[in-house]
Amino acid sequence: MGNIDWEQVRPRLRATEAALEQPVEDTPERIASVYRERAKRLVRPAVPSDAGSAGAPMLVFRLDEGRYGIELADVSAILGATRYTQVPDSEAKLEGLINVNGTIRPILNLRFFLHLPVSGKDTSAYFLLLRQKQRELCLRVDEVEFEHRMSLPNLHIPRKDPVTRGISDFTSGTLTVLDTSALFSEFWNERSEP
């Protein structure tokens, strides 16, 4: 530990004490100045802690025993345990409907698209609200884990299904990365755009 130069510290301490003794007036000019400073801080782009690492931010979640990732930019909200309505005699790709802030949104049956067995138990606790091209739909997932940065060009591409972008070797196992555009296209039976 270095030595403290008290000759430099004492004047700064006196200046701080003097400033603390001054009454703080909430004048309109001072309030406006504080708001301007706050606005400047809020407008500055946030620098992520891992800004040096390459890759797209991914939201990692679980469905059954599998771990999946989806680009964070496509996720508009994460909803906690929420009631939803199953639609009788609906297509297998539609799991149900959910009310999100007064608007009814479809819930895509992710198990159907990933060829997973139907779960007899309803243990899902989260819904991911996805948005693309002014459309929204939900995914029902078991658990939301964390955000991770991933280099998308380095994915292995075993195409088991049309909605998988690829598989990544992850620090604690494998991670299947989903293609949001393909999910929307498959759900609405549209051709994927290049």
N, C-alpha and C positions, 0 to 999 in steps of 0.2 A: 504494500500500500504506500502511495506517495505522501510526501509532506504537504500540509495545507499552508498556503501563503495567506496568513491572516491579514496582512496589509491590503490585500485585494478583496478579501471576503467582508471585512468590517464595513466599508462604504456601501457595499451592496445590501448588507443586512440593515443598515440605517435607512437606506432609500426604501426598502421594503416595509420597515416599521412605519415610516412617514406616510407611505401610500395607504397602509392599513388604517391609520388614524384619520384619514380624510373621509368625511361622510360621502356615501355613495348616493347620488341623486338620480332618480329615475325620470330624467327629463325626456321629452319626446326625441331630442337629438341623440341622446345616449341610447335609448331603446332602438331607434332606427339604425344606429351604428352597430349595435349588437346583432340585430337581425341581418344586416348586410354581411357581417363576418360569418354568421351561421350559414347563410345562403352560399357564400363562397366555398365554405368547407363541404357543403352538401353537393355542390355542382362538380367538385373535383372528382375524377373517376377513381373508384376504389381500386387499390392495388392489392391483388390477392397475395396471401402469404407465400404461395408457391408460384409466384409470377414467372420465375425462371424455368419452370418445368413445362415441357411441351405437352400439348394434348388438350382435348375438349373436356370441360367439366361434365361429369356423369353423375347421376343420382343412382345409387346402388340400393336394390331392394330384394326381398325374398318372396318366393312363391313356392310353397311346399319346401322341398329340400334344395331347390335351385336358387342361384344368385344371378340377378339380372341387372343390367345397367341401361339407362336411357339418357339421352343428352339433356342436361339440365335446362337448356334454352327452350326445350319443348314442353317443360312442365310449368303450368301456370299456377298450380296450387297443390298442396298436400292436405287432404281432408282426413280428420280422425274418424273414429267409429261413427258412422252415420247410417241411418235407416235408408234402405232402398227398396224398390218394388220390382219383383220379378214379373215378367210379362208372360202370361199363359200362351202356349202354342207359338212362341216366337222362334226365330231362327237360332241355331246353336251359337252363332257368333255374338248374339245379344244376350248378355247376362241379366240385364234389367235396366231400370231407369232410376235416376237420383235427382233430387232437387238441390241445385246449387244456387244459393242466393235468389230464389224465386224463379229460376230457369231450369227446365227439365233437360237433363243431359243423359245420353245413352252410356251404359257401362259395357265395354267390350269384354267378351269372354276370352281372356288371355289364355286360359287353359285349352280352349278349343284351337287357337292358332298355334300354340306350342305343343300340341298333341299330348297334353298331360291328362291323367285320369281325373274324372269328376270327383271332387272332394265331397264326402258325405257330411263332413262337419263344416260349420261356418265359423272359422277362426280368424278370418281376415279382419284386420283392424284399420286398414288405411285405404284411401282411394287417391290415386294420382289423377289430377285433372290435366289433360294434355290439350294443347291448342296448336292448330296449324291452319293457315289460310282461312281465318275467320270461323273455323269450326272447332268444337270442343267435344271431347269424349273422356270417359273415366276408365281407369284400370283398377280393379280390386286386387290388392296385394296383402301379403301377410305381415310384412315388417319393412319399414324404411330404415336403412342402415346409416349411410353417410354419403358425402360427396367425394368423388375421386377424379383425378385428371388422368385421361387415357389418350394415348396416341392412336387414333382410329386407323391409320394406314397399316399398323402392325397387327391387326386382327387376323386370326386364322378364319378362313371362310368355309366351314362345312355347312352347306345350305340344307338343313333338315326341314326348314319351313320358310315360307316367303317373308316372314316378318323379322327374321334374325339377320342382323348385319354382320355378325361374326362372333368368335369366341376369343377371349383373352386369357392368357395365363396370369392369374392374379396372385398377389402375395399369399393369400390364404385359400388357394384353390382356383377354380375357373370361374369366369364371369361371362355370361351370354349377353351381348349387346343387342338391343332391339332397335329396329329401324322405324322411327315414328311415322315417316311418310308412308312406308309400306303398311303399317297398322291402319292408318286412315284410309288408304287405297283399298285394302282388303275389306275393311268394314263397310265401305260404301260401294264396293265392287267397281272401283275405278281403275283405270290403267295408271301405273306409276309413271310419273314424268321423269325424263332423264336428268 
